[in-house]
Amino acid sequence: MKNNKSYRPNVAAVVLSSNYPNKCEFFVAQRTDIKGAWQFPQGGIDEGETPLVALYRELREEIGTDGVEIIAEYPDWIKYDFPASVSKKLYPFDGQEQKYFLVRLKNNALIDIQTAIPEFDQYQFVTYKELFEKVTHFKRQVYKQVIDYFKKEGYL
């Protein structure tokens, strides 16, 4: 049976605070368009962009800085479907196919979510346990898969 679903090419950043590696704190932010939906910075890959170029652009657009050091890249693309309540309301796609990067904020990087088109209205740095209590339900499995990989590889 053929899968006729469409997936948006996307990048996502697991952003660690500048306290890493001494302290492991994950950046999460609440979306402006879906109250209570907390997530990592992410966004679509534009035509002709590489995932890395898209990563830096999305960080500037969403958190006001691309002042990060790349620690690692998840080796595979991960697909997930939007829940029925989200699907087609926000995007003309059934889900997203994402490339994840683990990054650390540079010491002098300043987060400013009041960007030209704000996508987040608040943010926090949280622990591993708090992360899975905070993020929106349909992203938890993917986040766990990615973070567990980075832990297994010794980055976290």
C-alpha positions, -999 to +999 in steps of 0.1 A: +000+000+000+014+034-010+018+062+015+003+093+000+011+115+029+031+147+024+058+157+048+073+192+052+112+192+051+122+207+084+151+213+108+150+213+145+174+224+172+180+208+206+194+240+221+214+236+253+222+266+276+256+281+276+261+262+309+267+230+290+285+207+297+286+216+334+248+217+335+224+202+309+194+226+304+172+223+273+156+254+257+118+250+251+093+277+240+056+281+239+041+287+204+020+318+199-005+301+178-012+270+200-013+279+237+003+252+258+023+238+229+059+239+240+087+228+216+122+231+203+130+258+177+123+243+143+112+253+108+109+245+072+138+241+048+134+266+019+141+257-017+179+255-023+188+256+014+209+229+031+197+217+065+226+236+082+217+269+064+180+264+074+190+257+110+209+291+114+181+310+096+154+294+117+172+301+150+175+338+140+138+339+130+125+321+161+149+329+190+167+360+177+201+345+176+222+320+156+250+323+182+254+286+187+280+259+185+270+227+168+277+197+190+262+169+169+237+160+142+211+132+144+221+108+116+187+102+101+156+122+091+126+116+114+090+117+102+060+124+123+024+131+116+005+161+129-024+152+152-058+156+135-064+188+155-034+204+139-031+188+105-041+210+075-050+239+099-014+252+100+002+236+070-008+218+038+012+188+050+003+156+069+034+160+091+071+169+090+103+152+081+130+166+104+168+168+107+178+174+143+209+192+155+223+194+191+236+229+197+250+249+226+243+286+230+275+306+229+283+325+261+275+359+246+243+348+227+212+367+237+178+351+231+151+375+219+118+358+210+103+392+201+114+387+165+099+402+133+072+375+133+071+361+168+065+323+169+070+320+207+056+340+236+076+325+264+106+303+269+124+284+296+155+262+301+144+229+316+159+196+328+155+163+310+126+153+332+109+187+330+113+186+292+090+156+288+064+171+312+064+204+292+065+196+255+034+190+235+023+154+235+027+145+198+064+155+198+075+136+230+083+103+212+105+120+186+122+142+212+129+111+233+143+093+203+167+121+194+178+129+230+183+093+238+206+090+208+226+120+218+229+105+254+240+071+240+266+088+219+280+106+250+269+142+241+245+145+270 
